[in-house]
Amino acid sequence: MPLPEAILALTEALSIEREPPIMKIAVFELEEWERDVFDEFSSEHELILSHETLDADNVHNYTDVDIVSVFIYSELDTEVLEQFQNLKMIATRSTGYDHIDTEYCEEHDITVANVPTYGDTTVAEHVFGLLLAISHNLVEAADRTRRGDFSLQGLQGFDLRDKTLGVVGTGSIGLCVISIAKGFGMHVVAYDIQQDEEAARELGFRYVSFDDLLANSDVITLHVPSNRHTRHIISHDALSKVKRGVVLINTARGPLVDSHALVEALANGTVRAAGLDVLPEEPSIREEAELLRSLYREEHDLRSLLADHILLRMRNVIITPHSAFFTREAVERILETTVENIRSYIESVSETEGIPAK
């Protein structure tokens, strides 16, 4: 074929519109009302929607998927990930990704996408929901009144105004907490390895060392990710340095707190009360049947499991079921961002392969 004709044929071949690659997408941990959000993928891709978590027990049913979307209760460790044959992307519907073995993903070219911000104000408001419930003994007061008992005995609380709030972690959620605290007239000190001095000036708080925060705070609230550096940041040692009668709030991640150390501190009065939206062994105690099964799994810390169950029954502890993020607005933001993450990934694959995206 003469050279001009060959070039013309090549040009015509390249101009032929080709379809984007068909992906097999599996979305887990879905509530019924959330399913419709992912329907846009069903016209061009194979879509699997499930209310189940994804774990070692059921991953064999999904080994041929290309894209997986999970929430935080699916544990995507090496044992799970190595069973996939075609996995290209994980879209977690959370800010944190400590439930995913990111090192394995990096080694095997698996893209991991999260939702960087969705519930800054939502979680911050929950912090103060827990704190106000503690400071005004709201749970006991409501239960007592429901029984027809209107006595005030034992219900005396404390004001938030002029108390010192210690904020561990000044990311977007931590800064929202500080903003709300200022509205209550609280003094705020903060600890973070990366200090935002501009935010400190604007919001009127100051950075201190971790030990200083422990020693001077009336209330401590945690807003850092869970990793090897932050595991048990609230430990026996840390609790030995706190102001006696401190209140601890944790809406971040369970492993930040040594549950056994917290139980002891609550029992001896070092910690006055705790408001917890997360627990270290939270997924394993959501159902008693799961707890019984977990007794035979080496990966669970039975000591932490026992401490968690003790915390659930202590009267000076308020525990919510990891619901700090759970407002309609926040969940909608999570879903919208996740769909956009998946859509963007598919488009990027199309462009990389020289295939026009629709």
N, C-alpha and C positions, 0 to 999 in steps of 0.2 A: 504494500500500500504506500503510495507517495506520502512524503512527510506532511504536507498540508492536510491531506485527507485523514491521516492518523491523528493529527492535532484536533481536527474537527470532530472525529469520532470520540476522542477522549473528552472533549468539551461537552458533547451531547450526553455522554455517560455520566459526567459529574453533575449535569443539570437535572438529571432525573430525580424527582423528589422521593426520598426514601423515608420509611417510617422510623420513628424513634424505637430503640430496643424495648421489647416487652419485658417488664419486670414482674417478678412474683413478690408481692408485698404482704407481709403478715403483721397485723397490729394486735397487741395483747393488752390485757387489763382494761378493757373498755367497758364503760357503763352503757346501758342500752341507748340512752339519748345521745351519746357521743358518736355512734356508728355512722350516722348520715354525713358527718364532716369529711369522712374519707372516701365517700362514694365517687368523688370526681376522678379517682384513679381506676374505677372499675370498668370504664368504657375502653381504656387502652391497655390496661394491665390486669394481671391476675391478682385478686384481692382476697385476703383471708382476715376476717375480723373475729376476735375471740375475747371472752371475759376472763380467760385463764391467765395465770402468770406463765412465763416461759422459764423452764428449768430443766434439770437433768432428767427428770421423769418423763417429760413429754417432748423434748427437743427432737427425738427421732421422727416425729410426725412432720417436721418442718425443715428437714435438712437441705431441701432444694430451693429455699427462698433466697431472694437477692437482697431484700430490704426488710429489716425488722424494726418495729416501733414498740417500745415498752415504757412502763412507768417504773417506779423504784423498787417494786417487790419482786421483779424478775432478776435473778442473780446470773448475770452473763459472765461467768468465770471461764477459765480455760477448758474445763470439762465440758461445758456447754458449747463454747465457741468452736472447738476443734471438730465438732460433729457436722458443722455446716460445710456444704460442698461449694456453694456459689455466693456466700454472703459478701456483699459489697458495702453495705451501709447499715448503721444502727442509729435510729432517731429516738433518743430518750426524751420522754415528755416531762423533763425535770431540769432544774439547774445543775444539781449535783450529778456526778457520773461515777461515784465510788462503787456502784453495783455492776460496773462494766470493767473487764480487764483491758484497759486501754493500751497496755504494753503489747499484749497479744494482737490487738487490732492494728497497732502501728506496724508490727512485724509482718502482718499478713495483708496490708493495704486495705483495711476495712475503715471506711470513713465513720467517725462518730460525731453526731450533731446533738446539741442540747438546746434548752430554752433559757438563754442567759438571764432574762428578767421577765417576770410575769406576775409575781405576787409580792412585790416590795411592800406596798402599803397593806396588802392583805395579811401577810405574815406579821408585819409590825403591829397591826391592830389586834391580832390574836395574842401577841405578847402582852398587851395591856388588858386584854380580856382576862387572861390568866392572872395577871398581877392584881387587877381590881377584885377578882374573885377571892384572891388570898387576902388582900389588905382590908376587905370588908366582910370576910367570912361568908360570902354569898351562898356557897353551896350548902353549908350547915344551916344558915338562916332560912333559905328557901325550903329545905327538907323539914326543918322544925316547924315552920309556919304551916306547911302542907299537912302536918299531923295535928294542927290545931293548937300548937304550943307557941305563944307569943312572948315568951320570956326573953330577956336580953342576956341572961347569964352566959358568960363565955364567948360572947359575940363581939366584944370590943376589938376594933381594928386599928388601923394607923393611916395617917395622911401620906400621900405621895409628895406633896409640896415640901421642898427643902431637904428631901432625902437625896442621897447620892446614888446615881445609877451608873454601874460599870458595864460598858458595852465592849464585849470581846469580838472584834471584827467590825470594821467600818466600811463594808461594801454597801451596795445599794439598800439592802434590808436594814443593816445596822444604822445607816444614816436616817432612814425613815423612822426608826425607833427613837433616835435622838431628837428628831424634829417633834415627835409626839410628846416625848418626855419634857421638852422645853415648854410645851403648852400646859403641862401639869405643874410647872414651876420647880422641876427637879434640877439638881446639879448633875452634870454628866462628865465622867472621865472615860477614856477609851484606851484600848490596847489593840495594836495591829502592827504586823511587821512592815507593812507599807502604809505610811501615814499620809493622810490627805489634809495637809495644813490649811488649804483654802477652805475646805468644808469645816474645819475646826474653827476658823475665824468667822465664817458665815453663820454657823449654828451655835457658836458659843460653848464649845467643849474643849477639853485639853487631853492630850495624849500623855499617858504615864506608863511606867513599867508594869508588867503583869503582876508582880508581887505588890506594887503600890495599889493597883486596882483591887486586888483581893483584900488588902488590909483596910481600904477606905470606903468600900461600896456597901450600901445598905441593901441594894438589889444588884444581882449580876445576871446579865442576859447574854447568851451565846449566839454568835452569827458568823461562824467560820465553817469551811468545808471539813469533811471527815477524810483524813489521810494519816500516814504514819507519823507525821509531826504533831497532829492535833488529837490523836487517840488518847483518851483519858487526860485531857488537859485539866479537867477537874478530877483530881486524884486525892488520895489520902494526904499527900504532901501539900497540895494546893489548899485543901480544906483546913489544914492546920494553920494556915496563914490568914484566913478570912476573919472579918469582923463578926463577933459572936451574934447570932440572931439574923444573919444575912438571909435573904430570899434568893433562890436560884431559879431562873427561867431558861428552859432549853427548847427552842422550836427549830433547831438546826438539824443535828444528826445525833442519834443515840450514843454511838461510841465515843463522843466527846466527854462523856461522864462515866466514871467508874461507879456503877450502880451500888456495888458493895460498900464503897467508901461513903456514898451519899446516904445509904440506909443508916450507917453508924452515926453520921453527922446529924441526921434528922432525929435519931433516937436520943442523942445526948444534948441536943439543943444548939449545937454549933450552927446548924442551918435551921432557921425558924420554920420555913416552908419551901416547897418546890412546886413549880408549875411546869409540867413536861408534856410536850406534844410528840416526843420521840423517845424510844427506849432502845438499848443495844440489841436485844434479842426480839425486837418488836414483831417481825414477821412470824416468829416461831410461837408466840403466845397469843396470836390473834384468835386461835381456836384451840381448845384443850386437846382435841384429837391430834392436832399438829404438834403440840407440845409433847405428847406421849411418844409420837413417832420420832421427834427430835432427840429424845433421850438416847437413842441408839446411833445418833450421827455424831461423829467425832468433831465435826466443824463447829458445833454449837458449844458455847461456854456454859456448862450447867450451873456454875456459880453465879453467872450473870442472870441466867434464867430465873434462878431462885430469888435473887435480889430484886429483879423486875416484878415478880409476883408479890413480894413483900411491899414494894413501893405502891402497887395497885391498891393495897389494902390499908395504907397509912392515912390517917385522918388529916394530917398536915401536908398532904400531897394531892395536887389536882393533875390528873392525866387525861389528855384528849388523844383520840386515835389517829395521830398524824393528819389532823384536819386543818392545820393553820392556813394552808394554801387554798382550802376548799370553799371558794365562793364561785358563783356562776361566772362572774366577770374574769376571775383569774383562770378558771378552767377553759373558758373560751379563748383567752389569750394563749394558753398552752397549746390548744388544738390548732389554732390558726398558725402559730409559729412552726409547729411540727409539720403540718401540711406544706407550708412554704419551704421548710428544710428539705423535705422529700422531693417536692417539685423542682427545687433548685438543683438538687443532686442529679436527678434524671436529665434535666436540661444540660447540665455540665458534661454528663457522660455523652449525650448526643453531640454536643459541640466538639468534644475531644475526639470523638470517632468520626468527625466530619459529617455528621448526620443532622440535617436541619431540625431543630426542635419545633414542635407545633406551637 
